[in-house]
Amino acid sequence: MKKSTIKRITGFAAIAMSAAIFAGCTTAKTTTQGNDQTGNTVKIGVNMELSGAAGGYGNQMKQGIQMATKEINSKGGVNVNGKKKKIKLIIKDDKTSTSTSASVAAQLVNNDKVNAIIGTATTNAGTAAIPNETKAKVPALSPSATDPNFTLQKDGKVQPYVFRACYQNNFQGGTGAKFIYNNLKAKRVAVLGDNSTDYGTGLSKSFKRQFKGKVVDTQYFSAGDKDFNAILTDFKNKKIDAIYAPGYYSEIGLIIKQARQIGLNVPIVGSDGMADAKLVQIAGAKNASNIYYTTPFSQTVAKQNPVAVKFMNAYKARYHTDAPTFSALAYDSTYMIKQAIENEKSANSVKITKGLANIKDFNGVTGKISIDGKHDANKPIAVEHLNNGKVVGSTQIK
């Protein structure tokens, strides 16, 4: 290489370095870090389980998000400091895979430059996405990740860019314990939980810690298990009053079916992972009696909430079926991001994060929601009762 060429390169490098320094100073004074809103749209990424084991939940959430977005855009969009900006959804399938979820998060924040993310449905997938979201300073609001540690770092401090629109497992498991003991008057209980997810193990531990009666036995299953007869027969021989079974509808439906087939007719109480029509399809309507589950969205309770009634009517008109829990949670999540933007008068991702952290008394279809210091949603909870495969009642637990 010629000396003159080296001098020219060195000169260009010096100019470039100077420009970078001055540009950095200017940026520090005029903008906030994170992803800025550009053009006429606010980009919201959706990192969701649209296939795989949790695909049923993810697709319900997708419907709720799309419905809320259509409503918002039909009214001109989100008010960003006096100017209406329409929402642009960028939807990607994480396939109920932790590695895919992490990759999707990276694509959304780095390539698509989204201003906020809705997702994931499950704790495991959501946890895998956190490092990429945090590095880019883009908030992620999960409609349904319930593990208590989801919004916390290992040292107990809050994850700055992670939020949930649902309650967490300590509250949900405790509610199940209180309901079984106080409402069902059951004193001897067996626990049958899903040990393949933080969701199932967390709820099992929370229930056992807070149940005032006697936990006679605790057994676990894994996602994909099909035969529960040996465990259920053992439970039957121990003269239990009820079963607490936290998990997802795919396995809990089979547990209900097989329990009833061997004449084990005690109440089976579970969690919001049962809040799907497929539960009854798997269990069989005649078997799905004396069944209870905790849920953030009860159709019965929702009828007393004008916001929820409007949502339920609109959902039925659009999708020709009753609105499920996970659609309601995702619908609320979309509107929570809208409120965060409008409160902060900015769609910059860091500003949205601040807006989400400050949400108080948000009037959602799943009830009044306030975000606390751990980025958990403080909100109502109910227990729904199934008989012959249909919801026949709902109890709000305080």
N, C-alpha and C positions, 0 to 999 in steps of 0.2 A: 504493500500500500504506500502511495506517495505521501511525503510530508504535508503537501498542500491539502491533500484529501483529509488527512488526520486533523489538520487545523480547522477545515470546514465543518467536519463532524463535531469536533470539540465546541466550535462556535455555536452550532445548532443546538447542541446539548445544553449549553449554558443558557441560551435564549429560552429553550423549552422549560428548563428548571425554573428560571425566573418567572415565566408565565404561570407555571404550576403553583409557585409560591403565592403570587398575587391572586390567582384564581381561588386558591384555598382560603386566603384572607377574605376575599369578597364573599365566597360561599358561606363562611362562618358567620358573616354579619347579616346575610339576607335570607338564608334558608335553614330549614331544620333537616337533620339527618333522617334517613329512612326513604321510603318511596313517595315522591311527590305525585299529586294528581295532575294530569296533563290533558289538554284538549277538552272535549265536551263530555267526557265520561269519567265515572268513578269505577275503577276496576276492582271487582271482588272475586277472589279466587275461591273455588270450592274443592277442597281435598277430601274426597268422600269414598266410602266403601260401596261402590256400585256393583261389585261382583265379589265372589268369595263368600265366606261364612256369614258375614254381616251385611251382605248385599241387600237383604230385605229392608233393613233399617235405613241404609244409605239412600236407596231409591225413594223411600218415603220422604226423607229429608230433602232430596233434590226437588221433589214436587212442592214442598212447602217453600223452599227458597225461590223457585221459579214463580210461584204464585205471588209471593210478596214483592218480588222484583217487578213483575208485570203491573201490579197495582201502583207501585211507587213511580214507575216510568210513565204510566198512563196519566199521572198528575203532573208531569213535567220533570220528575226526577228528584234528586236530593238537593236541598237548599244549601249550597256551599258559599257562605258569606254573601248572600244576596243573589247568587246566580244559580239557576237550576242546572244540574248535571245528571244525566241519565246513568243508571247502573249498567255496566257491562259485566256479565258473568263469564268467568273462565272456569269451566267444570272439567275436572280430571278424576279418573278412577284410581284409587290406591289399592284396589283388589284385596282389601283386608290383609294387606301385607305391610309389615313394618319397614322393610327396605324400600318398597315402592312408595310408601307414604313419605319417607324422607326425601326420595327423589322428586316426587310431585311437589313437595314444599319448595325444594330448591328451584325447580322450573318456574313455579308461580312467582316467587319473590325476585329471582334474578333475571329470568328471561321475559316473563310477562309483566313484571314490575307492578304487581297488584298492590292496592292500598290496604287491603285487609283480606283475611281468609276466614271462611266458615268451614269448620271441620276440625277433627274427624268425628266419626260416630263413636268409635271405641277408644278406650284409654291407651292401649298398646300402640295403635297406629298413630295416635295423637302425640304420644311421648316421643316417638321416633322422629317426628317432624320438628320438634322444638328447637334443636340446635340451629337449623337453617333459618327458621322464622326469627329467632333471637338475633342471629348474626346480621340479618337484613333489617332488623327493627320493624317488623311487620306483625301486627297483632293477629292472633288466631283465636277465634271464638268457637269452642266445641258446643254443639247443642246437647250432647249427651254423655260425655266422658265423666264418669262418676267416682273414679278412684281418688281418695283424699289427697294423695301426693301428686296428682296430675299438675296442679298449679303451683307446686312448691319445688324449690331446688333441694339438693341433698342436705344443705345446711339449715333447711327450714325456712329460708327466705322465699318470698313470692317470686315465681317466674314472671318477669316484667311484661312479657308479650303474650301470655297465655291466660285465657278466660274460659269460663263455662256458663252456659245458660240454664243448667240444671243443678239440682242439689247434689251433694256428694254422699258417698256410701255410708259414712258414719251416721248421717241423718237418716238415710233410707233404711239401713239395717236396724237402727234403733226404733224406727217407726214400726217395722215388721215385728220386732220383739214386743213392743208396747201393745200392738193390735192383737197379737196372739194371746198374750197374757190377760189383758184387760177386756177385750171385746169377745174373743172366742172362749175365754176362761180355760184355756189349755195350759196344763202345768207340766206335762211330760212331752218333750218335743225331740224329734230327730232332725238333724241337719244333713242335707244332701246338696253339696255345692260343686260348682264347676272350678276345678283347680288348674285349668289351662289358661285362665285369664286373671288379671288383677281384679277384674270386676267381680267374678265369682268368689275368689278367695277373700277379697276385702269385705264383701257383704257377709260372708260366713263368720268371719272374725268379729265384725261389728255386732252382728246379731247375738253371738254367744256371749260377748262381753256385756251386753245390755239386757239380756233376757233374765227375768226374775225367777222363772221356774227352773226346772231341771232339764238340761240337755242330755238325753239318755244315750245318744250315739251320734257320731259325726262321720260321714263317708263322703268321698269325692269321686267325681267322674271327669272325663276329658271330652273336649269337643269332638264330635263324631261318634261317640259311644252309642250303641243301639240297645244293648241288653242290660236292664236294671233289675231283673227278677230276683236275683240272689240277695241283693241289698234290700229290696222292698220286702221280701219274705222275712228277712231278719228283723226289719223294723216292725212288721206285723206281730211277730212273736214277742216283741218287747212291750207290747200293750201301750203304744204311744197315743197321745191325744191329737197330735198334728205333726206335719212335716214342713220344715222351712227349706225351700229349694231355690236358691238364687242362681240364675243362669239365663241362657237365651232360649227362645221358643223352640228351637230345633230339637234340643234334648229334653227340655221340660215337658213338651208335648208328649213325648214317648214315656216319660216318667209317669205322667198322669194316666195315660192309657194303660200301662202295665200295672200300676197300682190298683186301678179299678178292676182290672181283669182277674186279680188274685183276691178280690174282696177287701182290699185295704181302702176304706171309704172315708178316712179321717180328712179334715181340711188340709189342703196343700196350699201353702202361702209362699209367694215368690216376689219378684222384683219387676222393675219396668222393662226388663228384657223379655217379659211375657206379653207385653202390650202390642201384640201383632195378631191379625186375623189367622195367620198360619198356625198359631198355637192350637186353636180349635180344630182346624183341618187335620192336624197331625194326631191330636188326642182323640178326636171323634166327639161330636156334640153331646152324645149321651154320657160320655165319661167326664166331660168338663163341667161337673157340678161340685159345689163345695170348694170352689177354687177362688183364691184371692191374690191380688198383687198390688204393690205400691206403684203409684204413677203420678207424674207431675201434671197430667192432663186427663181429667175425667169428663166425659160427655155430660154426665148428670150434673156435676158441679158447674161445668162451663155454661150451662143454660141460664145461670144466674148472672153471667158476665156479658154485657152487651157487645164488647169487643170480640169475645169468643163466639157468640151467636152469629155475628156477621161473618167471621172466619169460617165457621162450620157450614153455613149456608153457601158461601162462595166456593168452598172446597167441594161440596157435594155437586154443585152446578158444573164445576170444571172437570172433576174426576169421576163423578157418578158413583161415589161411595162415601161412607162416613169418614171424617177426618181422623187419622190415627195420631197417636201420641207424638211420634217422631216427626211427622209433618208439622205439627203444632210447635214443637221446640225449634225447628229450623226456621219456621216462619217468624217466630219471635226473634231469633238470632239476627235475621236480616234487618228487621226493624230496629233492633238495638244498635247495629252499626250505623244505620241512618240517623238515629238520635245522637249517637256519639259525634258524628260528623257535623250535624247541625248545631249541637251545643258548643263545639270547638270552633265552628265557622271555618273549618279546614278539613280537607280529605287527605292531607299528608299522613302517612302511616303512623308516625310517632304521635301526632295530634289525636288520631283516632284512638290510639292506645290510652291516652289520657282521658278521652271522652268515655271510653268503656269503663275505666276504673272509677269514674265518678257517677255512673248511672245510679239513680235513686228513684224508687217508686215508679219504675217503668210499667205502664199498664199493658201487659201482654195478654195473649189468649190463654197462656198457662198460669195467669195470675199476676199479682204485683211482684216485680223483681227489683231487688237492689243488689249491687255488686259490693262485696265486703273487701276488707284489706287483704284477704288471701285469694282474691279474684273468683270467689265462689258466689253463686247466685242464692240469695236468701229469698225463698218463695214457698208457696203452699204445697202440701202433699196430700194425696188421697189414697184410699184403698178401694179398688173395684172388686165386685163380687160377681162371679160367673155361675150360672146354673143352666144346665142343658146348652152350654156353649154361648149363652147370651149374657150380657151385662144386666143384672137385675137390681143392682144397688151400688151406692158409693158412699164411703165414710171419710170425711175430712178429719185428719188427725192433727191435733194442736200440741 
